[in-house]
Each structure stands twice: as structure tokens, then as C-alpha cells.
Amino acid sequence: VEQLLADYQAPEGYTIQISGEVETIQNAMVDLVKMIALALVFIYLIMVAQFQSLLSPFIVLFTIPLAFTGGLLALYITRQEISLVAMMGFLMLAGVVVNNGIVFVDYTNQLRLAGMSKQEALVRTGISRMRPILMTALTTILAMSIMAVSKDAASVMSKGMAITVIGGLLYA
């Protein structure tokens, strides 16, 4: 309808304006993008305080584009639209992926402070922290998979969020 109305010339004194639910959804999408950006800023500031470094948080923040790419790929593969609920999935995904990154980087920093070399600390962290990280991701994926494949009325609305989170966690 928007494409047809774009070429239509309204009679003198009349205007055509699309409003109502479409306008509300567009405003909510803009607000959600702002929330995600603000969440990233707050996440960075919290990690700066935790790691006492301006550089270490960037290691964790570089996992977020991977997660978002995975979420977008999952939506594309399943032919789901980027909806408000899917955007909330991206917001949730940012928190989970950053949490996993913090667990990894914090333990690596602790081992480095204890005197280990960088490579040895990374290998030791991978051995001891990878299982909890993978268990957290796997339990979230399994819980969300029920929503992603369910066909009842309540799950249809939250399907986009579930698919976004599953794809993002698998890819990240």
C-alpha cells in the first residue's frame, strides 16, 4: 500500500498519512535500536570498572557483532522478519554473550596476574571456563528451542526472539 500511495497524487486540499499501528511499530523499533546502543555503552562502562582497563572490554564487545550476525542469519534462514520481539531478542543476546565473554576474559586476567604467560593463561581458561560457558549457552538454546518450534498462539508471537537468541548463541 505504501508503494502504491507513493505515486498517488492526492486532490488539492487532501493529504495522505500512514499512521496507527504502523507508526507505533516504527517508533518502537527506533526506540529499541536506541536501547541496544545505550545497553552497549552501559555494558562497556561496567566492564571498564570491572577490568580496570579501557582496552579489555573491547575483547568482549567484539563478540556482540558475531552474535548479532548469527541472529540475523537465523532470522533469514527461517524466513522470519525483524520484528519488535526479534529486536528484544537482540537485546537479550547482547547480555548473554557479554556475560560469557566476561567469564572468559576475567579468568584469563586473573591467571595473568598470577604470573602465567598470555598463551598459557588462554589455554587454561579455555579448558576450565569453556564448559560453563557452553552449558549456559546450551541451556538457553534448549529452552528457546521450545518457543522456536511451538505452534500455539502464545509462542507464535515470541518465535522471532527465540530464533534470534538461538542463532546468535550458536554463531557466537
Secondary structure, 3 states (H helix, E strand, C coil): CHHHHHHCCCCCCCCCCCCCHHHHHHHHHHHHHHHHHHHHHHHHHHHHHHHCCCCHHHHHHCHHHHHHHHHHHHHHHCCCCCCHHHHHHHHHHHHHHHHHHHHHHHHHHHHHHCCCCHHHHHHHHHHHHHHHHHHHHHHHHHHHHHHHHCCCHHHHHHHHHHHHHHHHHHHC
